[in-house]
Amino acid sequence: MRNCGIMDGTTMDKGTDMGTLRAPLQGRELISLAQKLARDAERHAILSASLASQADRLMVAGLQALEPRTSTLNDRGLQGR
């Protein structure tokens, strides 16, 4: 399996052939990349939680819409007569 280069500290040089690697990343570049990836992961986690919450609300609304409308009879006291 081919490594993408991030984990071994090398990157693809965008200005030349796709197979050409440039010098190993410096420590600051690795830290910067790690911070960017962490921010991206956090944004995705927030979005995922928001979508899950919306799905929960839609599920509850759908279930409520499918419930029989017998509660109005119970509220009026007409059910047992």
Secondary structure as GFF3:
##gff-version 3
##sequence-region A 1 81
A	DSSP	alpha_helix	27	66	.	.	.	ID=ss1
A	DSSP	alpha_helix	71	76	.	.	.	ID=ss2
###
